[in-house]
Amino acid sequence: MSDKNVDDGKSKRRRRDYDEAFKAQAVKMVTELERSMLEVSKDLGVPHNTLQYWVRLHRRKARTHDGPASAAELAQRVRELEQENARLRMEREILKKATAFFAGQ
């Protein structure tokens, strides 16, 4: 952690930079150990809204990485898509033949 002076025009405030390992540990305390954000922020000396932001980012990233849980689900999805693909090809061929028939009349 390092402190930086930030000039806001009125007074000097200290801004703290936290390393990724520290952030990850703080988020883990909230998400896995199920401690309250207020309790963790007080214990670690991190502003409550900063910890809230870290946890929200973590949850957002976790949601974007969620996908089919197993190989069986992926295999089922592939089978469904192959069946749909076969049906669409058949429909396309029928439409081609119908178009040729009506164009010939």
Rosetta constraint file for C-alpha pairs under 8 A:
AtomPair CA 1 CA 16 HARMONIC 6.61 0.50
AtomPair CA 1 CA 17 HARMONIC 5.50 0.50
AtomPair CA 1 CA 18 HARMONIC 5.01 0.50
AtomPair CA 1 CA 19 HARMONIC 6.35 0.50
AtomPair CA 2 CA 16 HARMONIC 5.78 0.50
AtomPair CA 2 CA 17 HARMONIC 5.52 0.50
AtomPair CA 2 CA 18 HARMONIC 7.30 0.50
AtomPair CA 3 CA 14 HARMONIC 6.11 0.50
AtomPair CA 3 CA 15 HARMONIC 5.65 0.50
AtomPair CA 3 CA 16 HARMONIC 4.64 0.50
AtomPair CA 3 CA 17 HARMONIC 6.51 0.50
AtomPair CA 4 CA 14 HARMONIC 5.65 0.50
AtomPair CA 4 CA 15 HARMONIC 5.17 0.50
AtomPair CA 4 CA 16 HARMONIC 6.32 0.50
AtomPair CA 4 CA 17 HARMONIC 7.83 0.50
AtomPair CA 5 CA 12 HARMONIC 6.36 0.50
AtomPair CA 5 CA 13 HARMONIC 5.98 0.50
AtomPair CA 5 CA 14 HARMONIC 4.90 0.50
AtomPair CA 5 CA 15 HARMONIC 6.24 0.50
AtomPair CA 6 CA 12 HARMONIC 5.93 0.50
AtomPair CA 6 CA 13 HARMONIC 5.51 0.50
AtomPair CA 6 CA 14 HARMONIC 6.08 0.50
AtomPair CA 6 CA 15 HARMONIC 6.45 0.50
AtomPair CA 7 CA 11 HARMONIC 6.54 0.50
AtomPair CA 7 CA 12 HARMONIC 5.21 0.50
AtomPair CA 7 CA 13 HARMONIC 6.80 0.50
AtomPair CA 8 CA 12 HARMONIC 6.70 0.50
AtomPair CA 8 CA 13 HARMONIC 7.55 0.50
AtomPair CA 18 CA 22 HARMONIC 6.35 0.50
AtomPair CA 18 CA 23 HARMONIC 6.66 0.50
AtomPair CA 19 CA 23 HARMONIC 6.47 0.50
AtomPair CA 20 CA 24 HARMONIC 6.03 0.50
AtomPair CA 21 CA 25 HARMONIC 6.15 0.50
AtomPair CA 22 CA 26 HARMONIC 6.22 0.50
AtomPair CA 23 CA 27 HARMONIC 6.16 0.50
AtomPair CA 23 CA 54 HARMONIC 7.00 0.50
AtomPair CA 24 CA 28 HARMONIC 6.03 0.50
AtomPair CA 25 CA 29 HARMONIC 6.24 0.50
AtomPair CA 26 CA 30 HARMONIC 6.69 0.50
AtomPair CA 26 CA 40 HARMONIC 7.05 0.50
AtomPair CA 26 CA 44 HARMONIC 7.87 0.50
AtomPair CA 26 CA 51 HARMONIC 7.45 0.50
AtomPair CA 27 CA 31 HARMONIC 6.04 0.50
AtomPair CA 27 CA 51 HARMONIC 7.40 0.50
AtomPair CA 27 CA 54 HARMONIC 6.68 0.50
AtomPair CA 27 CA 55 HARMONIC 5.52 0.50
AtomPair CA 27 CA 58 HARMONIC 7.50 0.50
AtomPair CA 28 CA 32 HARMONIC 5.24 0.50
AtomPair CA 28 CA 33 HARMONIC 6.66 0.50
AtomPair CA 29 CA 33 HARMONIC 4.89 0.50
AtomPair CA 29 CA 34 HARMONIC 6.47 0.50
AtomPair CA 29 CA 35 HARMONIC 6.05 0.50
AtomPair CA 29 CA 40 HARMONIC 7.11 0.50
AtomPair CA 30 CA 34 HARMONIC 4.94 0.50
AtomPair CA 30 CA 35 HARMONIC 4.90 0.50
AtomPair CA 30 CA 36 HARMONIC 6.07 0.50
AtomPair CA 30 CA 37 HARMONIC 6.08 0.50
AtomPair CA 30 CA 40 HARMONIC 7.14 0.50
AtomPair CA 30 CA 55 HARMONIC 7.71 0.50
AtomPair CA 31 CA 35 HARMONIC 7.56 0.50
AtomPair CA 31 CA 55 HARMONIC 7.75 0.50
AtomPair CA 35 CA 39 HARMONIC 6.78 0.50
AtomPair CA 35 CA 40 HARMONIC 6.70 0.50
AtomPair CA 36 CA 40 HARMONIC 6.27 0.50
AtomPair CA 37 CA 41 HARMONIC 5.91 0.50
AtomPair CA 37 CA 48 HARMONIC 6.84 0.50
AtomPair CA 37 CA 51 HARMONIC 6.91 0.50
AtomPair CA 37 CA 52 HARMONIC 7.03 0.50
AtomPair CA 38 CA 42 HARMONIC 6.20 0.50
AtomPair CA 38 CA 48 HARMONIC 6.11 0.50
AtomPair CA 39 CA 43 HARMONIC 6.16 0.50
AtomPair CA 40 CA 44 HARMONIC 6.04 0.50
AtomPair CA 41 CA 45 HARMONIC 5.64 0.50
AtomPair CA 41 CA 46 HARMONIC 4.79 0.50
AtomPair CA 41 CA 47 HARMONIC 6.01 0.50
AtomPair CA 41 CA 48 HARMONIC 5.39 0.50
AtomPair CA 41 CA 51 HARMONIC 6.52 0.50
AtomPair CA 42 CA 46 HARMONIC 6.61 0.50
AtomPair CA 42 CA 47 HARMONIC 7.77 0.50
AtomPair CA 42 CA 48 HARMONIC 7.82 0.50
AtomPair CA 46 CA 50 HARMONIC 6.78 0.50
AtomPair CA 46 CA 51 HARMONIC 6.71 0.50
AtomPair CA 47 CA 51 HARMONIC 6.54 0.50
AtomPair CA 48 CA 52 HARMONIC 6.20 0.50
AtomPair CA 49 CA 53 HARMONIC 6.18 0.50
AtomPair CA 50 CA 54 HARMONIC 6.40 0.50
AtomPair CA 51 CA 55 HARMONIC 6.22 0.50
AtomPair CA 52 CA 56 HARMONIC 6.11 0.50
AtomPair CA 53 CA 57 HARMONIC 6.17 0.50
AtomPair CA 54 CA 58 HARMONIC 6.18 0.50
AtomPair CA 55 CA 59 HARMONIC 6.19 0.50
AtomPair CA 56 CA 60 HARMONIC 6.12 0.50
AtomPair CA 57 CA 61 HARMONIC 6.16 0.50
AtomPair CA 58 CA 62 HARMONIC 6.17 0.50
AtomPair CA 59 CA 63 HARMONIC 6.23 0.50
AtomPair CA 60 CA 64 HARMONIC 6.43 0.50
AtomPair CA 61 CA 65 HARMONIC 6.36 0.50
AtomPair CA 62 CA 66 HARMONIC 6.41 0.50
AtomPair CA 68 CA 73 HARMONIC 6.18 0.50
AtomPair CA 68 CA 74 HARMONIC 6.46 0.50
AtomPair CA 69 CA 73 HARMONIC 6.89 0.50
AtomPair CA 70 CA 74 HARMONIC 6.55 0.50
AtomPair CA 71 CA 75 HARMONIC 6.09 0.50
AtomPair CA 72 CA 76 HARMONIC 6.16 0.50
AtomPair CA 73 CA 77 HARMONIC 6.20 0.50
AtomPair CA 74 CA 78 HARMONIC 6.22 0.50
AtomPair CA 75 CA 79 HARMONIC 6.28 0.50
AtomPair CA 76 CA 80 HARMONIC 6.29 0.50
AtomPair CA 77 CA 81 HARMONIC 6.21 0.50
AtomPair CA 78 CA 82 HARMONIC 6.10 0.50
AtomPair CA 79 CA 83 HARMONIC 6.24 0.50
AtomPair CA 80 CA 84 HARMONIC 6.26 0.50
AtomPair CA 81 CA 85 HARMONIC 5.99 0.50
AtomPair CA 82 CA 86 HARMONIC 6.19 0.50
AtomPair CA 83 CA 87 HARMONIC 6.26 0.50
AtomPair CA 84 CA 88 HARMONIC 6.14 0.50
AtomPair CA 85 CA 89 HARMONIC 6.20 0.50
AtomPair CA 86 CA 90 HARMONIC 6.28 0.50
AtomPair CA 87 CA 91 HARMONIC 6.24 0.50
AtomPair CA 88 CA 92 HARMONIC 6.11 0.50
AtomPair CA 89 CA 93 HARMONIC 6.27 0.50
AtomPair CA 90 CA 94 HARMONIC 6.29 0.50
AtomPair CA 91 CA 95 HARMONIC 6.22 0.50
AtomPair CA 92 CA 96 HARMONIC 6.19 0.50
AtomPair CA 93 CA 97 HARMONIC 6.27 0.50
AtomPair CA 94 CA 98 HARMONIC 6.13 0.50
AtomPair CA 95 CA 99 HARMONIC 5.99 0.50
AtomPair CA 96 CA 100 HARMONIC 6.22 0.50
AtomPair CA 97 CA 101 HARMONIC 6.09 0.50
AtomPair CA 98 CA 102 HARMONIC 6.17 0.50
AtomPair CA 99 CA 103 HARMONIC 5.95 0.50
AtomPair CA 100 CA 104 HARMONIC 6.14 0.50
AtomPair CA 101 CA 105 HARMONIC 6.72 0.50
